[in-house]
Structures are given as C-alpha cells and as structure tokens.
Amino acid sequence: MRFLGITDSAGFEFPLVPKFSGAAFAQYEAAAANDRNWYVRTDVTYIGKRYDSIANFAWVPTQVRTNLRAGIRADRVGSHRVRQQPVR
C-alpha cells in the first residue's frame, strides 16, 4: 500500500474473502433391479466477488459452480459381496 501513498488500509475489504458464499446439494435415490439402487445428485456452490489484495484494485468475479453426478450403487458386484473392512 505504501507505493500508492496510502499507509492506512481502513475501509478496504479483506483480500480473497467474499461477502457471501454458500453451497447446497440435492440427491435422489431409487431402487433398481437385482439389489441395486440408482442415484442422481447435484451440487451448487456460490462464491461472491472478492478482491485479490488489500489494495482492492483487482477483483475476482462472482462464480457459480454446478456438479452433476449419476450412478448405480450395489452391495454385490458379480458373484462377490463387497465389504468395507475397518482400517487398522
């Protein structure tokens, strides 16, 4: 800030921290054939405008990110049962 002739950063926004941000998800799961379930899930993340430095000259614009996932869950794969073993 000294190169600008400003020695006090009062009133400037903290860099890389948006005023608003949030995330949400929704998932749907239903039964399919042979002890399997299918699912669909979406995630949405919102990150508001944020400045890149304490000088507040340059900023990163608002971002909204969306992910979509779909798949099949099964307790059995082929003729083998899938088991989760505890980590020791």
C-alpha positions, -999 to +999 in steps of 0.1 A: +000+000+000+029+023+005+036+025-032+002+042-036+009+067-009-017+051+014-005+039+047-038+030+063-059+001+049-090+011+069-122+007+049-107-018+025-121-053+022-100-083+033-085-099+002-098-132-012-127-134+012-162-128-004-190-112+015-213-140+005-207-177-003-227-209+001-232-244-011-262-268-014-269-302-028-298-324-037-299-362-042-325-387-053-320-424-050-344-452-060-344-490-063-333-507-095-331-544-104-311-570-085-305-553-052-291-522-069-300-485-065-295-457-089-290-421-079-287-386-092-270-358-073-263-322-080-242-297-061-242-259-064-215-236-050-217-198-049-187-177-043-192-139-044-170-112-057-137-109-039-106-087-041-072-101-049-052-079-025-057-054+004-054-026-021-088-036-036-078-027-072-084-060-089-111-085-081-123-120-090-159-120-103-188-140-088-187-177-095-214-203-095-203-239-099-226-268-106-217-305-105-240-333-116-234-369-107-254-401-116-246-437-108-256-472-096-250-485-061-247-522-054-240-544-024-228-571-047-206-570-078-207-601-099-206-631-075-186-614-048-200-595-019-185-560-014-175-555+023-159-525+039-131-535+062-121-513+092-088-496+089-063-508+114 
